[in-house]
Amino acid sequence: LGEVFLSDTIVHIDTVSNPPRSLVGPVAFGEFVAGAIEHYDHFQFVILNTVVDLSPPDEASGRIFMCEIRHDPSPDVWHTAYGLYQDRYRRIDDRWWIVSRHYRSLARTGPTQAIFGLPD
């Protein structure tokens, strides 16, 4: 993650079913993800759609619709979570970096299934 996120990148996470939180930097984001998926014996991140809008010369924004396919071995349940990343990018010294990320859950299947819809 340190190859794509600046050290001070703020990642906003809104799972809708928990209070929103903000993390700073790739290490904190990586630790959050690791803790969230460690109990699954299968985890697959799937990009469903991506759009990037350039704002020359050195700015861009992006939208990534994604899903996570995961299996919880206890109690043997499959979940699919759908979400949206809204990113800001900046080119620094001819290299593109993620400078901010907003994640929001859209829906999920499994025992806690829910549909949250698109953010405003």
C-alpha positions, 0 to 999 in steps of 0.5 A: 500500500505504501507504493500507492498511498501517500503517508498522510492519505486519509481513508474514510470508511463508512460501512453504514452499519457501524460509525464512520471512521477515518484512518491516516496512511497506508499502514493504518489502512492495511492494518484495518483491512487485515483485521477485517478479513483475517477470519475468512478462509476465502477472500476475493476482491473484485473490481466491477467498474472503474472510472477515472477523470483527469484534471490536467496536469496533475490531479484526477478523481476516480470511482471504483465499484467493487465487491468482496466474495468471502467465506466464513468457515465458522459458521460456514457462510458465504458473504458478498459485500458491495461497495464504492471507493471514491478516490482523489489522485495526484501526480508527484514527480511523474508518479500517481498517488492516492491522496484521499479515499472515501469508501462506502458500503452499498449492500451485502449478502449473508446473515446480515444482508442489507441494501444501503443504496448509493451515497448522496 
